[in-house]
């Protein structure tokens, strides 16, 4: 099964977010019967995750994130996550990821990103967190992008 709607992967995303951020990733008031499918297909915010490789590659991008970055699911899954930012912005992005590695999560992040077409957009008030499974194993990092604007 693809991670797009995999309930086990959803539990990793949502569970690690809730443990680290202290709030649910998906509002419990939504009364959603299939939260993994809703997060992938319908969420009004972007969610991305990358693995733990030395040069991490995206392993998840919901439909909203795909639209923001202008990549298909298949293209996202072959994209090193560093390429979501242009060269001048990668050091600042890496500092954020290092801070997340140390503290578990970071909120209120804003940064300039680039879509496949070259269009730039500003993400604002994003949260980035460690994907830690129930056994305490680090599986990657994830981000939720709730606000953005054209740059």
Secondary structure, 3 states (H helix, E strand, C coil): CCCCCCHHHHHHHHHHHHHHHCCCCCCHHHCCCCHHHHHHHCCCCEEEEECCCCCCEEEEECHHHHHHHCCCHHHHCCCEHHHHCCHHHHHHHHHHHHHHHHHCEEEEEEEEEECCCCCEEEEEEEEEEEEECCCCCEEEEEEEECEEEEC
